[in-house]
Amino acid sequence: MRIILLATLICLAGTVSSQPMDGERRSFSGKWLNAYEATAPGDVAATQTDGREKSGFLGVVYSSLLPGMGELYAGRFDRGLYNLVTDLVLWGGFAGFNITAGWVRDNARTFAAQKAGVLLDGKDDEYFVNIGNYRSIREYNEQKLLERQLNRLYDESPEAGLAWNWDSEEDMREYRDSRLKSEDLYTYAQITVLGLVLNRIWSAVQAAIFVRDYNESLSPKTAGFSVHPRLLSSRRGIDGFGITFFSWF
């Protein structure tokens, strides 16, 4: 064994080769030595930065206010662009559904005023639901009397201004269908609000991740040196002793 170690040291002194790549790597080889090269750990892709860390909190705040801005802050607007476009589309849908729903609702109520003599001022949403389910105020009150819901009766006097009487069953159904359509449109508008919230959450998560990656890219490579000894063997037994040296910057 002493002979082997002595031969190894002689070989180490005999041949030295170096090859710089991703830092400096040195390998030593000889008759009784095999050397193996490895990539320095912790290599990070080069990133153009201003050298200052960014705040993950600010990235989240920016994306919460306007999706895509947190990614822009982190230098990844290529991903934030999708969130920004999605936000604009959702806002357009929200406005479109609300405007259309209001238009359909107002037309339905105007139709009720023309076909059932409804006075529109001072009425709540429940009243406009009821006029679509009963032909007249008298039919409505009779049903509530049967159900013993006296507190839900409408005043039939002309002074109260609550009376209605549809010209035909078809007109009542047309009004009801229009009212239900307006409610559906308002529901779609509420769904877009949920989409706006979810889009902001997703954009904020992305922004936090990208800011973290950005800050990690600023960390310099850690210099280091490592020695890995090993025995070289074959079927005949031990052939020699190998040492691999690693250095990185």
Buried (B, 14 or more C-beta within 10 A) or exposed (E): EEEBEEBBBEBBEEEEEEEEEEBBBBBBBBEBBBBEEEEBEEEEEEEEEEEEEBEBEBBBBBBBEBBBBBBBBBBBBEBBBBBBEBBEEBBEBBEBBBEBBEEBBEEBBEBBEEBBBBEEEEBEEEBBEBBBEBBBBBBBBEBBEEEEEEEBBBEEEEEEEBBBBBEEEEBBEBBBEBBBBBBEBBEBBEEBEEBBEEBBEBBBEBBBBBBBBBBEBBEEBEEEEEEEEEEEEEEEEEBBBBBBBBBBE
